[in-house]
Amino acid sequence: MLFMCTHGQDAPERATVPFIAANVAVASGQDAVVVCTIDAVWLGTPGVADRIHSEGQPALGELVTSFVAAGGGIWLCSACTTKRGITEDDCIQGATIVGAARLVEEIANGAQTITLA
């Protein structure tokens, strides 16, 4: 399952909801990845998710930590990270930079994509 996330500090609720759903998926035994594009790529760098909280929702930093600890993955769009100067050395544990070819391959092989806008 691929959970699409395009927001970060600009929209805390929209940044948080994909990680809530992805945590449920991984806790249910599903393979789950949060695909971060545009400004969401910052969520894969140290400390950023810890600074984001949407009132009435779990803290994003805790959601990211629990998701990765449960075996979930975070993919950061290579085009988006390049634009922002983010490299593999800047990534938190569980986050990796991937190109569009990897995303297309997973979808072609049957991965479900989930967008919670």
Secondary structure, 3 states (H helix, E strand, C coil): CEEEECCCCCCHHHHHHHHHHHHHHHHCCCCCEEEECHHHHHHHCCCCHHHCCCCCCCCHHHHHHHHHHCCCEEEEEHHHHHHHCCCHHHCCCCEEEECHHHHHHHHHCCCCEEECC
